[in-house]
Amino acid sequence: MLSTNARFRLSSPHALRTAALPPFLFALLVATLLLTGCGGSGDTPQNAAASKTQQSQEQHEEDGHAGEDEHAGEARAVELTPDQVQAIGIRVDTLRAGSASSAISRPASVMFDLDRIANQGPRVEGKVRRVTVDLGDRVEAGQTLAIMSSVELGKAKAEYLTAKAHLNTRRRAYEREQQLYADSISSEAALLEAQAAFEEAQANLTSARETLRLYGLSEEEVESDDAHGELLSHFHVRTPIAGVVQKRDASPGQTLNSQDTPFHVADPSRMWVMIDAYERDAAVLQAGQPVSLTVRSQPGQTFEGQVDFVSYQLDEETRTMRVRAVVDNADGQLRAGMYGQATLQTDATVERALVSTDAVQTIDGQPMVFVPGDQEGHFRAVRVRTGEESQSGFVEILAGLRPGDRAVTQGAFDLKATLTASGRSAAHSH
């Protein structure tokens, strides 16, 4: 009969297999189990050290990325010297309201308002005695530009004075004949003869006066020629408008004829802007639309005006259409002959800020526009949300900037390059 221990050993299959193993194999099995248990229960010292090293590297990388982000935020502000701003050609403009579909930008040139210029010269051949103005002088309407003398005008003045004296004589004779005829002393024939002579003298004086006026003398000058003390041959060349002397091609002793215009006086307070519009613009352009003009020689300046003429004819060679705008120039910044870019607003009711497409730069995957900072030479990038883009090179700003804000419209790419370079330097320093 088997004992209890014997029954236990027989009832356990593991015990039966273990009991059947040789002693050396049993020892090997125990050692293997011990090694397996140690590996599952924890890390070896080498593994712990490696883990610690990896965590340190990851922390360092995170710190480095955080530093890069921090410096990237700082690099959104760019500081330049005045010389750098001038070298890059940065221009800052005030953003106006409009829409991409309503803003048309076309090349334009500035010229004097032809209603506000005067090309002056003598109306009769003469010799310059004295020039009383010089280039750049501001003159008032009626002011003398030069004093000249003319033999022909002298003869005309003498004829006028003679006619004037002859008329006075004929008037007195006619008045006397009227009195004699009323007293039945003189005949009617004598009265009619005196009347005819008086009327002829009147006609002669009128003819002599009109001759002087054709020579450029005013009514006051005609009536006072026999009293102002000047030689009969002398006369004044005067300006009919107030303005600035732009041309002076006269000197003492020079002989001028009636076709010469040696003096050019212009009023620059209002200028004409001649715009070359395209054929496709004809359907949307009309008089009264607002115009803003920018010229390269006046960075940051915008001149406002209004369309007052749209041509009905296209140029045969260029296929462009002439559009004229009147622009205020009270401060005298515009000059005739300047070239620029005119932006015409065909729909003035839109209230979105418009900016040139070159002003919008992609930085860190986001559209941004540079705006001037609080100090001169400081610029910072402002994130914007853009809308429609026009064929004229303008884009709507839906968020980030509003009409009336100031932004960099020229030189934005160079500012972006400067910003990127500073960002790289900051990243390498870490």
C-alpha positions in Angstrom: 0.0 0.0 0.0 1.4 3.4 -1.0 1.9 6.1 1.5 0.4 9.6 1.4 3.7 11.3 0.1 3.9 8.6 -2.5 0.4 9.3 -3.7 1.2 13.1 -4.0 4.3 12.4 -6.0 2.4 10.1 -8.3 -0.6 12.5 -8.7 1.6 15.4 -9.9 2.7 15.0 -13.5 5.4 17.7 -12.9 6.6 15.7 -10.0 6.7 12.6 -12.1 8.8 14.3 -14.8 11.0 15.9 -12.2 11.6 12.7 -10.4 12.5 11.1 -13.7 15.2 13.8 -14.6 18.8 13.1 -13.8 20.3 15.3 -11.1 22.5 17.5 -13.4 19.5 18.3 -15.7 17.4 19.3 -12.7 20.1 21.7 -11.6 20.3 23.3 -15.0 16.6 23.8 -15.1 16.6 25.6 -11.8 19.4 28.0 -12.9 17.5 28.9 -16.0 14.3 29.7 -14.1 16.3 31.9 -11.7 17.9 33.9 -14.6 14.5 34.4 -16.4 12.9 35.7 -13.2 15.7 38.3 -12.7 15.3 39.6 -16.3 11.5 40.2 -15.9 11.7 41.8 -12.5 13.8 45.0 -13.3 16.5 46.7 -15.4 20.1 46.0 -15.4 22.5 48.9 -14.4 23.5 49.3 -18.1 19.9 49.6 -19.3 19.2 52.2 -16.5 22.1 54.3 -17.6 21.1 54.2 -21.2 17.6 55.3 -20.4 18.8 58.2 -18.4 21.1 59.3 -21.2 18.2 59.2 -23.7 15.9 61.2 -21.5 18.6 63.9 -21.1 19.0 64.1 -24.9 15.3 64.4 -25.4 15.1 67.2 -22.8 17.9 69.0 -24.5 16.2 68.8 -27.9 12.9 70.1 -26.4 14.8 73.0 -24.8 16.5 73.7 -28.1 13.2 73.8 -30.0 11.7 76.0 -27.3 14.6 78.4 -27.7 14.1 78.4 -31.5 10.4 79.3 -31.1 11.3 82.0 -28.7 13.8 83.5 -31.1 11.5 83.1 -34.0 8.9 85.2 -32.2 11.6 87.9 -31.5 12.7 87.8 -35.2 9.2 89.0 -36.3 10.6 92.5 -35.5 13.3 93.8 -37.8 15.4 96.9 -37.1 17.3 98.7 -39.9 19.4 101.7 -40.1 18.3 104.7 -42.2 21.0 103.8 -44.8 19.7 100.2 -45.0 16.1 101.5 -45.4 17.1 103.7 -48.3 19.3 101.0 -49.9 16.4 98.5 -49.8 14.0 101.1 -51.1 11.3 100.5 -48.5 8.1 102.3 -49.0 5.3 102.7 -46.5 1.8 103.6 -47.7 -1.6 104.1 -46.1 -3.9 101.3 -47.0 -7.1 102.5 -48.7 -10.5 100.9 -48.9 -11.6 99.0 -51.9 -11.9 95.5 -53.3 -9.8 93.4 -55.6 -12.4 93.5 -58.2 -12.8 97.3 -58.1 -9.2 98.5 -57.8 -7.4 99.1 -61.2 -3.8 100.0 -61.1 -2.3 101.5 -64.3 0.8 103.5 -65.2 0.5 107.2 -65.1 2.4 110.4 -65.7 2.1 113.9 -64.2 1.8 117.1 -66.1 0.7 120.7 -65.5 -3.0 121.5 -65.6 -3.2 123.2 -69.0 -5.9 125.6 -67.7 -3.3 126.8 -65.1 -0.3 127.6 -67.3 0.6 130.7 -69.4 3.2 130.9 -72.1 3.8 134.6 -72.4 5.6 136.8 -75.0 5.2 140.0 -76.9 2.4 140.5 -79.4 4.5 142.8 -81.4 8.1 142.6 -82.5 10.4 144.4 -80.0 13.6 144.5 -78.1 14.0 143.4 -74.5 15.0 146.3 -72.3 14.8 144.6 -68.8 13.7 141.3 -67.4 12.0 141.7 -64.0 11.6 138.0 -62.9 13.8 134.9 -62.8 13.2 131.1 -62.8 11.4 129.9 -59.7 10.0 133.3 -58.8 6.4 133.3 -57.6 4.3 136.0 -59.5 0.8 137.4 -59.2 -1.7 137.9 -62.0 -0.8 141.1 -63.9 2.7 141.2 -62.7 5.4 142.5 -65.1 7.8 139.8 -66.5 9.8 142.1 -68.8 9.9 145.6 -70.3 10.3 145.9 -74.0 10.4 148.5 -76.7 8.9 148.4 -80.2 9.1 150.9 -83.0 5.8 149.6 -84.4 4.1 149.9 -81.1 5.5 153.4 -80.6 3.9 154.5 -83.9 0.6 152.9 -82.9 0.6 154.8 -79.7 1.3 158.0 -81.5 -1.5 157.4 -83.8 -3.8 156.7 -80.9 -2.8 160.0 -79.2 -3.3 161.9 -82.5 -6.7 160.3 -82.9 -7.7 161.1 -79.4 -6.7 164.8 -79.8 -8.4 165.0 -83.2 -11.6 163.6 -81.6 -11.6 166.3 -78.9 -11.3 169.0 -81.6 -14.1 167.5 -83.7 -16.3 167.2 -80.6 -15.9 170.9 -79.8 -16.6 171.9 -83.4 -19.7 169.7 -83.5 -21.0 171.1 -80.2 -20.4 174.7 -81.5 -22.3 174.0 -84.7 -25.2 172.6 -82.7 -25.4 175.8 -80.7 -25.1 178.0 -83.9 -27.8 175.9 -85.6 -30.1 176.2 -82.6 -29.6 180.0 -82.7 -30.4 180.0 -86.5 -26.9 181.3 -87.2 -25.5 178.2 -88.9 -27.0 176.2 -91.7 -28.1 172.6 -91.4 -25.5 171.6 -94.0 -22.7 172.9 -91.7 -24.2 171.0 -88.8 -24.3 167.8 -90.7 -20.7 168.3 -91.9 -19.5 168.8 -88.3 -21.4 165.8 -87.2 -19.8 163.6 -89.9 -16.3 164.8 -89.0 -17.0 164.1 -85.3 -18.2 160.5 -86.0 -15.2 159.9 -88.2 -12.9 161.0 -85.4 -14.6 158.7 -83.1 -14.1 155.8 -85.5 -10.4 156.6 -85.9 -9.9 156.7 -82.1 -11.7 153.4 -81.7 -9.5 151.8 -84.4 -6.3 153.2 -82.8 -7.4 151.9 -79.4 -8.2 148.4 -80.7 -4.8 148.3 -82.4 -3.1 148.9 -79.1 -5.2 146.2 -77.4 -4.2 143.8 -80.1 -0.6 144.5 -79.2 -1.3 143.3 -75.7 -2.0 146.6 -73.9 -4.8 146.6 -71.3 -7.5 149.1 -71.2 -5.8 150.9 -68.3 -2.5 151.0 -70.2 -4.2 152.3 -73.3 -5.9 155.1 -71.4 -2.9 156.1 -69.3 -0.2 155.8 -72.0 0.0 159.6 -72.3 0.4 160.1 -68.6 2.7 157.4 -67.1 5.9 159.1 -68.3 7.3 156.1 -70.2 8.5 156.3 -73.8 5.8 155.6 -76.3 7.8 152.6 -77.6 8.0 150.9 -74.2 5.5 148.2 -73.1 5.2 145.6 -70.4 5.0 141.8 -70.9 2.7 140.6 -68.0 1.5 137.3 -66.7 -2.3 136.7 -66.8 -2.2 134.1 -63.9 -0.5 133.7 -60.6 2.1 130.9 -60.4 5.8 130.1 -60.6 8.1 131.1 -63.4 9.1 127.8 -65.1 10.8 129.2 -68.2 12.7 132.3 -69.0 14.4 132.5 -72.4 14.8 136.3 -72.5 17.7 138.7 -71.8 18.2 142.4 -72.3 18.9 143.4 -75.9 17.2 140.3 -77.3 14.8 140.8 -80.1 11.5 138.9 -79.9 8.6 138.6 -82.4 5.0 138.0 -81.8 5.4 134.2 -82.1 8.0 133.9 -79.3 6.9 132.8 -75.8 10.1 133.2 -73.7 8.2 133.1 -70.4 6.3 130.1 -69.0 4.3 130.6 -65.8 2.5 127.6 -64.2 0.3 127.2 -61.2 1.4 123.8 -59.6 -1.3 123.8 -56.9 -3.3 121.4 -59.1 -1.9 118.9 -61.5 -3.2 116.6 -64.2 -2.4 112.8 -64.1 -2.6 111.1 -67.4 -3.4 107.4 -67.0 -2.9 104.7 -69.6 -5.9 102.4 -69.2 -6.4 99.2 -71.0 -9.2 98.5 -73.5 -10.9 96.1 -71.0 -11.2 98.9 -68.5 -13.5 100.9 -70.6 -16.6 99.3 -69.2 -15.9 100.2 -65.6 -14.2 103.6 -65.9 -16.1 106.9 -65.6 -15.7 110.5 -64.5 -15.9 111.1 -60.8 -14.1 108.0 -59.6 -11.5 108.4 -56.9 -7.8 108.0 -57.9 -4.7 107.6 -55.7 -1.3 108.2 -57.2 2.1 107.0 -56.0 5.4 108.0 -57.5 8.8 106.3 -56.9 10.6 109.6 -56.1 8.1 110.3 -53.2 8.1 107.0 -51.2 5.3 106.8 -48.6 3.4 109.6 -50.3 -0.1 109.1 -51.8 -1.8 111.8 -53.8 -5.6 111.8 -54.0 -7.6 113.0 -56.9 -10.6 112.3 -59.1 -11.1 111.2 -62.7 -12.5 114.0 -64.9 -12.1 112.6 -68.4 -12.2 109.1 -70.0 -11.3 109.1 -73.7 -13.5 107.5 -76.3 -10.5 106.7 -78.5 -7.8 104.0 -78.2 -4.2 104.6 -79.2 -3.6 102.8 -82.5 -0.2 101.5 -81.5 -0.4 100.8 -77.8 -4.1 100.0 -77.7 -4.4 102.0 -74.5 -7.1 104.5 -73.5 -6.2 107.9 -72.0 -7.8 108.8 -68.7 -7.2 112.1 -67.0 -7.4 112.8 -63.3 -7.1 116.0 -61.4 -4.9 115.7 -58.3 -4.4 118.3 -55.6 -0.8 119.5 -55.2 -1.0 122.3 -52.6 2.3 121.3 -51.0 4.1 121.2 -54.4 5.5 117.6 -54.1 4.4 116.6 -57.5 6.4 117.7 -60.6 5.4 117.7 -64.2 7.0 114.8 -66.0 7.0 112.4 -63.0 6.0 108.8 -63.6 4.0 106.7 -61.2 1.2 104.2 -60.6 -2.4 105.4 -60.4 -5.0 103.2 -58.6 -8.6 103.9 -59.7 -11.5 102.8 -57.5 -14.5 101.7 -59.5 -16.5 100.8 -56.4 -15.9 103.2 -53.5 -18.4 101.6 -51.2 -16.2 98.6 -50.4 -14.5 98.8 -47.0 -11.7 96.3 -47.2 -8.0 97.2 -47.0 -6.1 96.7 -50.3 -2.4 96.0 -50.5 -0.1 95.0 -53.3 0.5 91.3 -53.7 4.3 91.9 -53.2 3.6 93.3 -49.8 2.2 89.9 -48.6 5.0 87.5 -47.6 4.7 83.9 -46.4 6.5 83.4 -43.1 6.3 80.2 -41.2 3.6 79.1 -43.5 1.4 82.1 -42.7 0.7 85.2 -44.9 2.1 88.3 -43.2 2.5 92.0 -44.0 5.2 94.2 -42.5 4.1 97.4 -40.7 6.3 100.2 -39.3 7.1 100.1 -35.7 7.1 102.8 -33.0 10.6 103.9 -34.0 12.2 104.8 -37.3 13.7 101.8 -39.0 11.7 99.3 -36.9 9.3 97.0 -38.8 7.3 94.0 -37.6 5.4 91.3 -39.4 1.6 91.2 -38.8 -0.3 88.0 -39.6 -3.2 88.7 -42.1 -6.0 86.9 -43.7 -6.2 87.6 -47.4 -9.1 87.6 -49.8 -9.5 88.0 -53.5 -6.6 89.0 -55.7 -7.0 91.3 -58.6 -5.3 91.1 -62.0 -3.8 94.6 -61.2 -1.6 93.1 -58.5 -3.7 93.9 -55.4 -5.1 91.6 -52.7 -7.8 92.2 -50.2 -6.9 92.0 -46.5 -9.9 90.5 -44.6 -8.3 90.4 -41.2 -5.2 91.8 -39.5 -5.1 95.3 -41.1 -7.8 97.8 -41.8 -8.2 100.7 -44.3 -6.1 103.7 -43.0 -3.4 101.5 -41.5 0.2 102.0 -42.7 2.1 99.0 -44.2 5.2 98.3 -46.2 4.2 98.1 -49.9 7.7 98.0 -51.3 10.7 96.1 -50.0 8.8 93.5 -48.0 10.8 90.6 -49.6 14.0 92.1 -48.3 12.6 92.5 -44.8 11.6 88.9 -44.9 15.1 87.9 -45.9 16.5 90.0 -43.0 14.0 88.3 -40.7 14.9 84.8 -41.9 18.7 85.5 -41.5 18.3 86.8 -38.0 16.1 83.7 -37.1 18.9 81.4 -38.4 21.5 83.2 -36.4 19.4 82.8 -33.2 18.9 79.1 -33.9 22.6 78.5 -34.4 23.4 80.2 -31.1 21.5 77.5 -29.3 
